[in-house]
Amino acid sequence: MTRKPVDTGAPDRLYTVTNGRSSVDDTLDLVTLIVAECQPATGMQSEHSRILTLCRHPTSVVEISAELEMPITVVRILLADLLDTGRITARHPPVNPSLPDPALLKEVLHGLRNL
């Protein structure tokens, strides 16, 4: 099976899509759910319009990246634009403070291996 490269866009195109920006803060991780708050408007950047169309229902950042066939970094920059203008909302996954202690899990794993 032949795999296609992750970065399928031409570098100059990606540079243009992001207006030359190459980084964004880490507020949007791969599993953050994105929900569109409005419909695409006339004159919007085509990638922004596609994101709004995709996110009519909660969609994760990684799914958006796959659908657009663009690198995660570029998608996160585009999402930050939409988030700043209030066109999308981000739902971060809940943090579960009641997870078991990692040391206890290691002991269980060690015990299972000894069986």
SULJO-V687788 format. One record per helix or strand. SS is the DSSP state (~ for helix, > for strand). FROM is the first residue (numbers start at 0). TO is the last residue. Records with the same first field share a line. If there is no record, write none. Layout:
SS: FROM-TO  FROM-TO
This chain:
~: 10-16  45-53  60-67  71-83  101-113
>: 32-35  58-59  87-90
